[in-house]
């Protein structure tokens, strides 16, 4: 849980499943996260080797992309199960509130 614990890490990783994204793309995908929190979480995930950060400096503006590393991709089965569970939890909670 050290690697993916907390409120936002699994959410960030979920949005990187389909491929590399720029910071602003991730920010748009998760509108309720603060910029400070997103920056800190991305930095921690990078330090833990779960995501990579690639900076493109060929031409302005500077572009930074984040992507899952091979080590990060080993979390895909876990992330997919968490997503499946979350979808089922939403469906179950709707049934509970309707009854």
N, C-alpha and C positions, 0 to 999 in steps of 0.2 A: 504494500500500500504506500510505501515511501515514494514510489515512482509515480503513481497515478492517484494518490489520495487527495482529498480536498474537493471543493465544489466545482472547480473549473477544468482541471487537467483532463479528465475523461471527455468532457465536452469539446475541448480543443482538439484532442486526438481524434474524436469522432469526425470532426470537420476536415481532418487531414487524411482520412481513409481513402478518398478518391484521388488524392494527388497533392502536389505542392500548391501552396497558396501564399499570396503576399499578406503582409500584416493587415492592411486595410480590408482585404477580403475576409480574413478571419474576424476582424472587428465587426464587419457588416453581418456575418453569419451569427454572431453572438452579441446582439445589441445591448444586452443588460450587463455585460462585463465592463468594468472601467478600464481605461487605457493603462493605468498603472498596474492593475492586477494582471491584465493580459501580458504586458511586458515582463512582469516578474515570473509568471507561469511559463511563458515561452523560454525564458532564460533558464529556469530550473529544469525544464524538460530537455533543453539542449545540453546542460551540464550533466544530466543523467544519461545522455546518449540515446534518448528516445526519439528526438527530432534533430534534424540538421538545419543549419541556417546558412543560406548561400547568398552572398552579396554580389550583385552585378554592377560593375563600375564602368562599363564600356562607354556609356553616354549618360548624361543627366536626363531625368532625375535618377538618383540612386534607387535601385530595386533590391529588396530583400525578400527571399522566398524561404518558407519553412516547409519541411517534408518529413515524413516518417523515415527513420533509419531502418536498416535491416533488423536491428534489435527492437526498435519500436514496432515493426510489423509483426513481431512475435506476439504482440498484444491484441492483434486483430480478432482472434477467436473470443477473447475475454470481452473486448469492446462490443462485438456483435451480440454476445449473450446479454450484456448489460442493456444494450439497445432493445433487444427482444423483450427482456424483462420489463423495461420501462414502458414499452408499448402496451404490454399486457396489463401492467399496473394502472395505466390510464384507463384502459377499457374496463377493468374491474372497479375502479373508483367511480366511474360513471354509473355502473350498475348499482353500486352501493348507495350513491346519492339519489338515485331514482326510486329505490325501494322504500 
